[in-house]
Amino acid sequence: MSLPHILLGLLSEPATGYELKQRFDQTLRHFWSAELSQIYPTLHRLHSGRLLTVKTQAPRHGPERRVYRRTAKGRRALLDWLDSPLEPGDLRIGYLARVFFAGEWGDLARTRAAIAGLRERFAREVQMLEPLGPAAVQKAGGSVRDLPDMSLHAYFAWRKGLLAAQSNLLWIDEFVTEIDARQSRHRKE
C-alpha cells in the first residue's frame, strides 16, 4: 500500500493537508496511519507529478490555505493502483518483534506490564471502532444490504479493522492468563 495512492483516494473531494490528516484519522486509522510530516511532502510530489492541482485560498483570518484537488491523471493513477492485484504486503508489527524478544528481560512481570499497556491501546481502538459500522448501516436503512456500493467497501474495511483489534485483545488476554498461571506456579514452588 502506498501513501500517494491513499491520498489520491482521499481526494475525491478537494482538501487541505490538514483536512486530509483528519480524514485519515476518522476513516483509515485502524489500518493505516500518516503524519502531517509525511502527508505534505507526498502532496508536493503528487503535485510535481501533475496528479494534483493546488489552489491557494486566502481566508478572512489566519494563514493561506493550500487546497489540493485530484487531476484526471491522478484519478487514472488511483484506478491503476486499484486494478493491480490485492496482496497482503509486508507484515511489520513492531510491538510483536519486541514481544518476541522480551524473554531477554527474564521477568514475566515486566512482560505483563508491557502488554497491559498495549491492551489499553487496543481496547480504546475497539471502543472507537465499534460504533462506526453500525452507525453507517443504520443511516443507510438498517442493513448491510442497504449500503450503497461505495459505503459497502468502507464498511468491510472497518469490519476488518474491528475484528483485528478484537483479535489483538483476545491474544493479549490469553498471554496474560498464561503469565499469571506461570507466576502463580512459581510462587508455589
C-alpha positions as CSV (number, residue, x, y, z in Angstrom):
1,M,0.0,0.0,0.0
2,S,1.3,3.4,-0.7
3,L,0.6,6.8,0.9
4,P,0.4,8.6,-2.5
5,H,-2.4,6.3,-3.7
6,I,-4.3,6.7,-0.4
7,L,-4.1,10.5,-0.6
8,L,-5.4,10.3,-4.2
9,G,-8.3,8.2,-2.9
10,L,-9.0,10.6,-0.1
11,L,-9.0,13.5,-2.6
12,S,-12.3,12.5,-4.1
13,E,-13.2,15.9,-2.7
14,P,-10.7,18.8,-2.6
15,A,-9.0,19.2,0.8
16,T,-6.1,20.9,2.6
17,G,-3.2,18.8,4.0
18,Y,-4.7,19.3,7.5
19,E,-8.1,18.1,6.3
20,L,-6.5,15.0,4.8
21,K,-4.9,14.2,8.1
22,Q,-8.4,14.5,9.7
23,R,-9.9,12.2,7.1
24,F,-7.1,9.7,7.8
25,D,-7.8,9.7,11.5
26,Q,-11.6,9.4,11.0
27,T,-11.6,6.7,8.4
28,L,-8.4,4.8,7.9
29,R,-6.7,4.9,11.3
30,H,-7.5,1.3,12.1
31,F,-5.3,0.1,9.2
32,W,-3.1,2.9,8.0
33,S,-1.6,6.0,9.7
34,A,0.2,9.0,8.4
35,E,1.5,12.1,10.0
36,L,1.4,15.6,8.5
37,S,5.2,15.4,8.2
38,Q,4.6,12.5,5.7
39,I,1.4,14.0,4.1
40,Y,2.8,17.3,3.0
41,P,5.9,16.0,1.2
42,T,3.8,13.4,-0.6
43,L,1.3,16.0,-1.7
44,H,4.2,18.0,-3.1
45,R,5.5,15.0,-5.1
46,L,2.0,14.3,-6.4
47,H,1.6,17.9,-7.4
48,S,5.0,17.8,-9.1
49,G,3.9,14.7,-11.0
50,R,0.7,16.5,-12.1
51,L,-1.5,14.1,-10.2
52,L,-2.9,17.0,-8.1
53,T,-3.5,20.7,-8.6
54,V,-3.1,23.2,-5.8
55,K,-5.1,26.3,-5.3
56,T,-4.1,28.9,-2.6
57,Q,-7.1,30.4,-0.7
58,A,-6.7,33.5,1.4
59,P,-9.1,33.1,4.3
60,R,-10.6,36.0,6.3
61,H,-8.5,35.1,9.3
62,G,-5.3,33.1,9.6
63,P,-2.8,31.8,7.1
64,E,-3.4,30.9,3.5
65,R,-4.8,27.5,2.8
66,R,-3.5,25.2,0.1
67,V,-6.4,23.2,-1.3
68,Y,-5.5,20.1,-3.2
69,R,-7.6,18.6,-6.0
70,R,-7.0,15.3,-7.8
71,T,-6.5,15.7,-11.5
72,A,-7.7,13.3,-14.2
73,K,-4.1,11.9,-14.3
74,G,-4.3,11.4,-10.6
75,R,-7.6,9.6,-10.8
76,R,-6.1,7.3,-13.5
77,A,-3.1,6.6,-11.2
78,L,-5.6,5.7,-8.4
79,L,-7.6,3.4,-10.7
80,D,-4.4,1.7,-12.0
81,W,-3.4,1.0,-8.4
82,L,-6.9,-0.3,-7.6
83,D,-6.6,-2.6,-10.7
84,S,-3.4,-4.1,-9.5
85,P,-3.7,-7.5,-7.7
86,L,-4.6,-7.3,-4.0
87,E,-1.7,-8.6,-2.0
88,P,-1.2,-8.7,1.8
89,G,2.1,-6.8,1.6
90,D,4.9,-6.9,4.1
91,L,3.6,-7.5,7.6
92,R,5.6,-5.5,10.1
93,I,4.3,-5.3,13.6
94,G,6.9,-3.5,15.7
95,Y,5.4,-4.4,19.1
96,L,5.3,-8.1,18.1
97,A,9.0,-8.1,17.3
98,R,9.6,-6.6,20.8
99,V,7.4,-9.2,22.4
100,F,9.3,-12.0,20.6
101,F,12.5,-10.9,22.3
102,A,11.0,-9.9,25.7
103,G,12.2,-13.2,27.2
104,E,15.6,-11.4,27.3
105,W,14.2,-9.5,30.3
106,G,13.9,-12.7,32.2
107,D,11.0,-11.1,34.1
108,L,7.4,-12.1,33.3
109,A,6.0,-9.2,35.5
110,R,7.8,-6.8,33.2
111,T,6.3,-8.5,30.1
112,R,2.9,-8.4,31.7
113,A,3.1,-4.7,32.4
114,A,4.3,-4.0,28.8
115,I,1.4,-5.9,27.2
116,A,-1.1,-4.5,29.7
117,G,-0.3,-1.0,28.3
118,L,-0.8,-2.4,24.8
119,R,-4.1,-3.9,25.8
120,E,-5.3,-0.4,26.9
121,R,-4.5,0.9,23.4
122,F,-6.4,-1.9,21.6
123,A,-9.3,-1.6,24.0
124,R,-9.6,2.2,23.1
125,E,-9.3,1.2,19.4
126,V,-12.2,-1.3,19.8
127,Q,-14.2,1.4,21.6
128,M,-13.6,3.9,18.9
129,L,-14.3,1.5,16.0
130,E,-17.4,-0.4,17.4
131,P,-20.0,2.3,16.8
132,L,-18.8,3.3,13.3
133,G,-20.1,0.4,11.2
134,P,-23.5,0.1,12.9
135,A,-24.0,3.9,12.6
136,A,-23.3,3.7,8.8
137,V,-25.6,0.8,8.4
138,Q,-28.4,2.5,10.4
139,K,-28.0,5.6,8.3
140,A,-28.4,3.5,5.2
141,G,-31.6,1.8,6.3
142,G,-30.6,-0.7,8.9
143,S,-29.0,-3.5,6.9
144,V,-25.6,-4.0,5.3
145,R,-27.5,-4.8,2.2
146,D,-28.9,-1.3,2.2
147,L,-25.4,0.3,2.0
148,P,-24.5,2.0,-1.3
149,D,-21.7,0.2,-3.1
150,M,-19.2,2.9,-2.2
151,S,-20.1,2.5,1.5
152,L,-20.0,-1.3,1.4
153,H,-16.3,-1.2,0.7
154,A,-15.7,1.2,3.6
155,Y,-17.9,-0.9,5.8
156,F,-15.9,-4.1,5.2
157,A,-12.6,-2.2,5.7
158,W,-14.0,-1.0,9.0
159,R,-15.1,-4.6,9.8
160,K,-11.6,-6.0,9.2
161,G,-10.1,-3.3,11.5
162,L,-12.6,-4.0,14.2
163,L,-12.0,-7.8,14.0
164,A,-8.2,-7.3,14.1
165,A,-8.4,-5.0,17.2
166,Q,-10.7,-7.5,18.9
167,S,-8.4,-10.4,18.0
168,N,-5.5,-8.4,19.5
169,L,-7.4,-8.2,22.8
170,L,-8.0,-11.9,22.8
171,W,-4.3,-12.6,22.1
172,I,-3.3,-10.3,24.9
173,D,-5.8,-11.8,27.3
174,E,-4.6,-15.3,26.5
175,F,-0.9,-14.2,27.0
176,V,-1.8,-12.5,30.4
177,T,-3.6,-15.6,31.5
178,E,-0.6,-17.8,30.8
179,I,1.8,-15.3,32.5
180,D,-0.5,-15.2,35.6
181,A,-0.6,-19.0,35.7
182,R,3.2,-19.2,35.5
183,Q,3.7,-16.6,38.1
184,S,1.3,-18.4,40.4
185,R,3.0,-21.7,39.8
186,H,6.5,-20.1,40.5
187,R,5.2,-18.6,43.8
188,K,4.0,-22.1,45.0
189,E,7.4,-23.7,44.2
